[in-house]
Amino acid sequence: MLLVQLAFAVHALRRGYPVYWVFLIVFVPVIGCLLYVIMVLLPEMTQSRAATDGARVLRKALNPGKVLRDCEAALELSDTVSNRVALAEAYREHGKLDEAMALYERSLTGIYRDDPALLARWADAQVQAGRLTQAKTTLETLAQAHPDEYKPPLRLLMARVLEGLGQREAALAAYARLLDTAAGMEVQCRYALLLQTVGREAQARALFQEILRGAKAGSRHSQQLNRVWIETARKALG
């Protein structure tokens, strides 16, 4: 174990990783070495996306403010649209929605004034902040400027916005159109819940039953991804 600790500590120092790795490896040997393998060695050796994503999640758990600080430092060093967007996303993760919105708005100028990816992020942030009227306007702008980029996830966001604004008939129509182009458990479940709200119980039950049939026939991965919607359908059917 001492040899393993020594090897990992030397590796961390030579590669320029933060000093806290050395402390973890030395003072919490088993857990520290295990984390070092998962978060540093495995991604370094495999360069696989899964390993890298897993390491990123663990890094966030160990040091949740680091990403935010890094993004703030990057923007201070270079005020670019990409750095603004990265910081805006970090702000959103930390619940700093006003700061995030300000950065998105600053970025939507010049050649980026109707950038579809930027508009999509801004609309999503507006929904997160409860600014549904603004989100509707943003999505309408995106749909008009870039109809090819107005894809099912954004159409679903619009349906949710319409529902949140109390425009139930428009929301029902939006969900119904989505069933033809993006049949998925979230669409089915949100549509069924709204049908239930307006008293169309038979249609709602049929959709909830379809969700459960799909869950039964689906893979374990699909069941895990859709567990919220599956559980919602199960509860709705009693």
Disulfide bonds with the S-S distance in Angstrom:
none
